[in-house]
Every structure is written in structure tokens, then in C-alpha cells.
């Protein structure tokens, strides 16, 4: 006698915040759940997870649902509305493609929700509406936060029946006023860095938080929406709107220069090291804004730290030792062989993909009236679009392989000529150094291509 495997009837629910309830979604699904045996029903819920803030892979119960679908364990999916699955157009198409592929019966339980259609074009139109609605929700939420934040430095916030009331905190409000006053007199990046470092300590905040304060028209009793200032009568002003505008006019250039300098400082580390105790990537700390920093263990293991300059000196020593002990001919031969085989594999995929595209195009042209496409034609057109995208990715991979082959040959030639520039040495270091492990008093190094060197680990 054959064992019949009973597939699951899954109810999926999602609410965006912790203070929301799934009760409405559950009640809407009850009349369907009553038709099923309890042992074939599975209820999944992502509680307190916003679809506009967290990507699909960070919604654990939705990921579990899709895994079950791919394993052909789901017969029916109950969900309140489309937006409970996703608000992003591409995420929604990804989800429904799996549901259609594995023949899952989808039921939207909201009374005003159009029922699921296996026509991916029609469902795509619904997804566009959902994404647009998500953008509107984000804008409304953002405007609400600008007008009545839960907390804001410089103010004491009191919750009332009508919302929130704000009163200036005497000590912190004075610090905010001083910050704007001094920012108005800053003339260059150097003075701006001194200002940020000073108020980072005075406010007990991060540099980015100091920048956010300077960009808040709330301190002038206004908020900005659609490039216009709107007065907030419930907010006592710490500065005038003219003072705010004057400071932010200077910020336009200074903030950009600050972030460029910060990126250069962070990028000055040739390779990011890891801690020998927890094996986690170390965090970059700055002695002062815009200065060269040092790495510390991200898990706060004591005495596991190293300045960027010392780390770079060690990397340069390792690269020099490697170059002096490198079997260049063997390395070039094996790397070129690998990259060439990778290119051939992508070439084969390209040919297969092109043939599939031609077959679909031929079928569309000879079988269907494309001025009034039927559902089957729409599916083929959707498949054609996917294949064209896949082909584009394959061509991109082939070009990347060719670039890597040319770059490798060029670097090896430069090594032979002993004329590596600084940025080329950095690139070579990243190609051959797998991990830099910081201990209490020394650093060890694990290498890629270790078979081409005298030792796998250098100290």
C-alpha cells in the first residue's frame, strides 16, 4: 500500500511592530482553517518585522515558508493580503514565482483583497501598487517622526493625551545652542573636524550624531518636507530658522569633505584583521576625527589591538617576503588555467542561454498574436525577460574573467620588473593574504595559493 504524504496548509502572518497584534489576520483565516485537519495546519508569523525595513532573507518565518514550498511540502497558503508577503516589487515576484512553480494554492483572506492569479504579469501589477503604498507609508512615518520624535537631544519629552509635548532641557539645550553658534563660524574642514571632536565629547555622542543635530530644523521649531519648511507650534525653538539655514549652507560642502576624509582613513588599512580569540573581524577605532586609527577586537577582548600603520608595515613585509619566495611561472600557469576554464564554462552557459532565447522568440513569433497576447504568451515573454537578464549576467562574468586574466598577467609582469605601485601592491596583498590574525604580541598570516610559498603561515 502506498503512503500518501499529506501536504501542509500554511497560514502566514506578519505585523510590522511589536505593539501590533495578529488577531485580525488570524480571525480572517479562521473560516478556512476550520475546513482542515489540525495536524495538516502550520501557522507561521513574523512578529514586529517591517517589510519596508528588512529584506526577505531577514524575515525568518517567511524564509521557512519558502523552504517548505521548495521542498513541495505546501499545498495551500493562507495570507491576509499581498503586502503581508512583501512590499518590494522584486521580492514579491520572487515569492510568487516559487508559489506558482510548486503549484501552491494561494488564498488571500482579506474580504477586499483580489484573489491570487497565476498570471505573473497581473500579480506583478499588484506588486507595483504594494510597493508604491509602502513608499507612502515610509513618507508618512518619516514626516510623523520629524514633527513629533519620541526623544531628541536638548529637549525633555512628555507624553500627553494629544501626543507629545516638548520643553527645552536647560543644560543640553544650551549645548545645542553653543554647537550651532560655533558651527556658524567654521571656515574650513580643519576647523570643522575640531568642532566635531569637541562636541563628540561634550554631548557624549558619536560624530555622526553631532552631524544629525546640526541637520535638524526641529531645533528652530520647524520640520522639512518636500524641500519646504513647516512651522511646529508645539516646539519651543533653541535657535532661529535663519541660524539653522546659515549653518546648513556651510554643511553642504564640509559634510561631504568629512565623509570623503573618513572613507580615505578607513580605506588606508590594506586588509582588515581578525582577533585570534573569537576569530571575528576587528573594528576600526579613531583617535580623533579624521586621524589614522587602530583596530580593536569587536568582542572587546583585551590587549587584542593594532594601529593601522603597524598593520600595514607588517603586510608590506609579508608581501615582500612572498615576492622573494614566489614560484611565478607555476602561479601564472595554474591561475591562467583556472580563469580560462571558468571563462569556457561561462561561454557554454552563454550558448545554452542564447539557444533558449531563440527558441522562445521563434515560438512567440510563429504561434501567438503578440498584439493581444494570451496567458501562455505572457508566460513565455516573462521567461524571455528572465533569460535575457541571465544572459547579461553571463556576459558580465565572461568579461570579468577576461579582466582578471589580463590583470593577473600584468601584475606578474610588474613583479618580474620589480615595479609595483602602492595601489598595485595593495591589490596583490588582497589576492594572496587570506587572513591576518592579531595575537597579544604578534600577528600571523594565512595565505591563498600557499602551495607556491615556503610556508602556509608566516609570523
C-alpha positions in Angstrom: 0.0 0.0 0.0 1.4 3.4 -1.0 2.0 6.0 1.8 0.2 9.3 0.8 2.2 12.3 2.0 -0.2 15.0 3.3 0.9 18.5 2.3 0.6 21.4 4.7 -1.9 24.2 4.8 0.2 27.2 5.9 -1.2 30.4 7.5 1.5 33.1 7.2 1.1 36.3 9.2 3.3 39.4 9.6 2.9 42.6 11.7 5.4 45.5 11.4 5.9 46.4 15.1 5.9 44.7 18.5 2.8 46.6 19.7 0.7 45.3 16.8 -1.5 42.2 17.0 -2.0 39.3 14.6 -5.6 38.9 15.8 -7.2 40.5 12.7 -5.2 38.3 10.3 -6.0 35.2 12.4 -9.7 35.9 12.5 -9.9 36.4 8.8 -8.3 33.0 8.2 -10.5 31.0 10.7 -13.2 30.1 8.3 -10.6 28.4 6.1 -8.7 26.8 8.9 -11.9 25.1 10.2 -12.0 23.1 6.9 -8.6 21.5 7.6 -7.4 18.8 10.0 -5.3 20.4 12.8 -2.4 18.1 12.0 -2.0 19.5 8.5 -2.1 23.1 9.5 1.1 25.1 10.2 0.9 28.7 11.4 4.0 31.0 10.8 4.3 34.6 12.0 6.9 37.2 11.6 6.2 39.5 14.6 7.5 43.0 14.7 9.1 42.8 11.3 8.6 45.6 8.7 8.7 44.6 5.1 9.9 48.1 4.1 12.9 47.9 6.5 14.1 44.3 6.5 14.9 42.4 3.3 13.3 39.0 2.6 16.2 36.9 4.0 15.8 38.6 7.4 12.2 37.5 7.8 12.8 34.1 9.4 9.3 32.7 9.2 8.9 33.7 5.5 12.2 32.1 4.8 10.9 28.9 6.5 7.7 29.1 4.4 9.7 29.3 1.1 12.0 26.4 2.1 8.9 24.3 2.7 7.4 25.4 -0.7 10.7 24.5 -2.5 10.5 21.0 -0.8 7.0 20.6 -2.2 5.6 20.3 1.3 2.9 23.1 1.0 -0.5 22.6 -0.6 -2.2 25.8 0.4 -1.0 29.2 1.6 -3.4 31.5 3.6 -2.3 35.1 3.9 -4.3 38.2 4.7 -3.1 40.5 1.8 -0.2 40.6 -0.7 1.6 43.2 1.4 1.9 40.7 4.2 4.3 38.8 2.0 6.2 41.7 0.6 6.0 45.4 -0.3 9.0 45.3 -2.6 8.2 44.6 -6.3 11.1 42.2 -6.9 10.7 40.4 -3.6 7.1 39.8 -4.3 7.8 38.4 -7.8 10.5 36.1 -6.2 8.0 34.8 -3.7 5.1 34.2 -6.2 7.4 32.6 -8.7 8.1 29.9 -6.2 4.5 29.5 -5.3 3.5 29.2 -9.0 6.4 26.9 -9.8 5.4 24.4 -6.9 1.6 24.7 -7.6 0.7 26.2 -4.3 -2.9 27.3 -3.9 -2.8 30.9 -2.5 -5.8 32.3 -0.7 -5.9 36.0 0.4 -8.2 36.1 3.4 -9.0 39.9 3.5 -12.5 40.5 2.2 -11.4 43.4 -0.1 -8.3 41.7 -1.5 -8.4 40.5 -5.1 -7.7 36.7 -5.2 -4.4 35.3 -6.4 -3.8 34.9 -10.1 -1.2 32.6 -11.6 -0.7 35.2 -14.3 2.7 36.6 -13.2 2.1 39.8 -15.2 -1.1 40.6 -13.4 0.4 39.8 -10.0 3.3 42.0 -10.9 0.9 44.9 -11.4 -0.4 44.3 -7.8 3.2 44.2 -6.6 3.8 47.7 -8.1 0.8 49.1 -6.2 2.0 47.5 -3.0 5.5 48.9 -3.4 4.0 52.4 -4.0 1.9 52.1 -0.9 5.0 51.1 1.0 6.8 54.3 -0.1 3.8 56.4 1.0 3.8 54.7 4.4 7.5 55.4 4.8 7.0 59.0 3.9 4.1 59.4 6.4 6.1 57.7 9.1 9.2 59.9 8.4 7.1 63.1 8.5 5.5 62.0 11.8 8.9 61.3 13.3 10.1 64.8 12.1 7.1 66.5 13.7 7.0 64.5 17.0 10.1 62.4 17.7 10.0 60.0 20.7 13.1 61.6 22.1 15.6 64.3 20.8 18.7 65.6 22.4 18.2 69.1 24.1 14.5 68.5 24.9 12.5 66.9 27.7 9.7 64.9 26.0 6.4 64.3 27.9 3.6 62.1 26.6 0.2 63.7 26.7 -3.4 62.8 25.7 -2.9 64.8 22.5 0.5 63.4 21.6 3.9 64.7 22.9 4.9 68.0 24.5 8.5 69.4 24.4 10.4 71.6 26.8 14.0 72.7 26.5 16.4 70.9 28.8 18.4 73.8 30.3 21.8 72.1 30.2 21.5 70.2 27.0 19.6 72.9 25.2 22.5 75.3 26.0 25.0 72.8 24.4 22.9 72.6 21.3 22.8 76.4 21.1 26.6 76.7 21.5 27.1 74.0 18.9 25.1 75.9 16.2 26.8 79.2 17.3 30.3 77.8 16.8 29.4 75.9 13.6 28.3 79.2 12.1 31.9 80.5 12.5 33.7 77.4 11.0 35.6 78.3 7.8 37.3 75.1 6.6 37.5 71.3 7.1 40.2 71.5 9.8 38.1 73.8 12.0 35.0 71.6 11.3 36.9 68.5 12.5 38.0 70.3 15.7 34.3 71.3 16.2 33.1 67.7 15.7 35.7 66.2 18.0 34.9 68.8 20.7 31.2 68.2 20.7 31.5 64.5 20.4 33.0 64.6 23.9 30.7 67.3 25.3 27.5 65.7 24.1 28.7 62.1 24.8 27.6 61.1 21.3 29.1 59.8 18.1 30.4 62.2 15.4 27.5 61.2 13.1 25.0 62.1 15.9 26.6 65.6 16.2 26.1 65.9 12.4 22.5 64.8 12.7 21.9 67.5 15.4 23.3 70.2 13.0 20.9 69.0 10.3 17.7 69.1 12.4 15.4 72.1 11.7 13.4 70.8 14.8 15.8 72.9 16.9 14.4 76.0 15.1 10.8 74.8 15.6 10.4 73.6 12.0 10.4 70.4 10.0 11.2 69.9 6.3 9.0 68.1 3.8 9.3 68.2 0.0 12.0 70.8 0.3 9.8 73.2 2.3 10.0 74.3 5.9 6.8 73.9 8.0 6.4 75.5 11.4 5.9 73.4 14.6 3.9 75.5 17.0 4.2 72.9 19.8 8.1 73.1 19.8 10.0 75.8 21.7 12.9 76.9 19.5 16.5 76.8 20.7 17.8 78.6 17.6 16.2 80.7 14.8 15.4 79.3 11.4 18.0 81.8 9.9 20.7 80.4 12.2 19.8 76.9 11.1 19.9 77.8 7.4 23.2 79.6 7.7 24.9 76.6 9.4 23.4 74.1 6.9 24.6 76.2 3.9 28.2 75.6 5.3 27.5 72.0 6.0 26.7 71.2 2.3 30.5 71.2 1.4 32.0 70.4 4.8 29.9 67.3 5.4 30.9 65.9 2.0 34.6 66.6 2.7 34.3 65.0 6.1 32.9 61.7 4.7 35.5 61.7 1.9 38.2 62.0 4.5 36.7 59.3 6.7 36.5 56.9 3.7 40.1 57.6 2.9 41.1 56.9 6.5 39.2 53.7 6.7 40.5 52.6 3.3 44.1 53.2 4.4 44.1 49.8 6.0 45.4 47.3 3.4 43.5 44.4 5.0 41.1 44.2 7.9 42.5 41.8 10.6 40.7 39.2 12.8 41.0 38.5 16.5 42.8 35.3 17.4 40.4 34.6 20.3 37.0 34.9 18.7 38.0 34.7 15.1 35.8 37.8 14.3 36.8 40.7 12.1 38.2 43.6 14.2 36.6 47.0 14.5 38.3 50.3 13.4 38.6 53.0 16.0 39.7 56.6 15.5 41.9 58.5 18.0 40.3 61.7 16.7 38.1 62.7 13.8 40.0 62.4 10.5 43.1 60.9 12.1 44.6 57.4 11.4 43.1 54.9 13.7 43.7 51.4 15.1 41.9 48.0 15.1 40.4 46.5 18.3 38.5 43.3 18.9 34.8 43.7 18.1 34.0 41.5 21.1 36.2 43.6 23.3 38.9 41.0 24.0 41.5 42.9 25.9 45.1 43.6 24.6 44.0 42.5 21.1 44.6 45.7 19.1 47.0 47.1 16.5 47.5 50.6 14.9 46.7 50.8 11.1 50.3 51.9 10.3 51.8 49.0 12.2 49.5 46.6 10.5 50.3 48.0 7.0 54.0 47.7 7.7 53.6 44.0 8.6 51.5 43.5 5.4 54.2 45.1 3.3 56.9 42.9 4.9 54.8 39.8 4.2 54.2 40.8 0.5 58.0 41.5 0.1 58.9 38.1 1.6 56.3 36.4 -0.6 57.6 38.0 -3.7 61.1 36.9 -2.9 59.9 33.3 -2.4 57.4 33.1 -5.2 57.4 30.5 -8.0 55.9 32.9 -10.5 55.9 30.6 -13.5 53.9 27.9 -11.6 51.5 30.5 -10.2 50.8 32.1 -13.6 50.2 28.7 -15.2 47.7 27.5 -12.6 45.8 30.8 -12.3 45.5 31.2 -16.0 44.3 27.6 -16.3 41.7 28.2 -13.7 40.4 31.5 -15.1 40.4 30.1 -18.6 38.3 27.1 -17.6 36.0 29.4 -15.8 35.6 31.5 -19.0 34.9 28.3 -21.0 32.2 27.3 -18.6 30.6 30.7 -18.9 30.9 30.5 -22.7 29.0 27.2 -22.6 26.3 28.8 -20.4 26.1 31.7 -22.9 25.5 29.4 -25.9 22.8 27.4 -24.0 21.1 30.6 -22.9 21.2 32.1 -26.4 19.6 28.9 -27.8 16.8 29.0 -25.3 16.1 32.7 -26.1 16.0 31.9 -29.9 13.6 29.0 -29.2 11.2 31.2 -27.2 11.4 34.1 -29.7 10.6 31.6 -32.6 7.7 30.2 -30.7 6.3 33.6 -29.9 6.6 34.8 -33.5 5.1 31.7 -35.1 2.4 30.7 -32.6 0.9 33.7 -30.9 -0.6 37.1 -31.8 1.7 39.4 -29.8 -0.6 42.4 -30.2 -3.1 40.6 -28.0 -1.0 38.1 -26.0 -2.8 35.2 -24.2 -1.6 33.9 -20.8 0.7 31.3 -22.3 2.3 34.0 -24.5 2.7 36.3 -21.4 4.5 33.4 -19.6 6.8 32.9 -22.5 7.5 36.7 -22.6 8.3 36.6 -18.8 10.6 33.6 -19.4 12.3 35.5 -22.2 12.9 38.5 -19.9 14.5 36.3 -17.3 16.7 34.6 -19.9 17.9 37.9 -21.3 18.8 39.0 -17.8 20.6 35.7 -17.2 22.5 36.2 -20.5 23.5 39.7 -19.5 25.0 38.3 -16.2 26.8 35.6 -18.1 28.4 38.1 -20.5 29.4 40.2 -17.5 31.1 37.2 -15.8 33.0 36.4 -19.0 34.2 40.0 -19.2 35.2 39.8 -15.5 37.2 36.6 -16.2 39.0 38.3 -19.1 39.8 41.4 -17.0 41.1 39.2 -14.2 43.3 37.2 -16.6 44.7 40.4 -18.1 45.2 41.9 -14.6 47.0 38.8 -13.3 49.3 38.7 -16.2 50.0 42.4 -15.8 50.8 42.1 -12.1 53.0 39.2 -12.6 54.9 41.1 -15.2 55.3 44.0 -12.8 56.6 41.7 -10.1 59.2 40.4 -12.5 60.1 44.0 -13.3 60.1 44.9 -9.5 58.0 48.0 -10.2 54.8 47.6 -8.2 53.0 50.8 -7.4 51.3 51.3 -4.0 47.8 50.5 -5.1 49.1 47.5 -7.1 50.9 46.2 -4.0 47.6 46.6 -2.1 45.7 44.6 -4.8 48.3 41.9 -4.7 48.2 41.7 -0.9 44.4 41.1 -1.0 44.9 38.4 -3.7 47.4 36.4 -1.7 46.7 37.1 2.0 43.7 35.1 3.3 43.6 36.2 6.9 45.7 38.4 9.3 45.3 37.2 12.8 46.2 39.6 15.6 47.5 38.0 18.8 48.6 39.8 22.0 52.2 40.4 20.9 52.4 39.2 17.3 50.4 38.8 14.0 50.1 35.6 12.0 49.2 35.4 8.3 47.3 32.7 6.4 47.8 32.7 2.6 45.9 31.9 -0.5 48.0 29.8 -3.0 50.1 28.7 -0.1 51.5 25.8 -2.2 53.5 28.4 -4.1 55.3 29.6 -1.0 57.7 28.1 1.6 55.2 28.3 4.4 51.4 28.5 4.7 51.6 30.7 7.8 54.1 33.5 8.3 54.7 35.2 11.7 
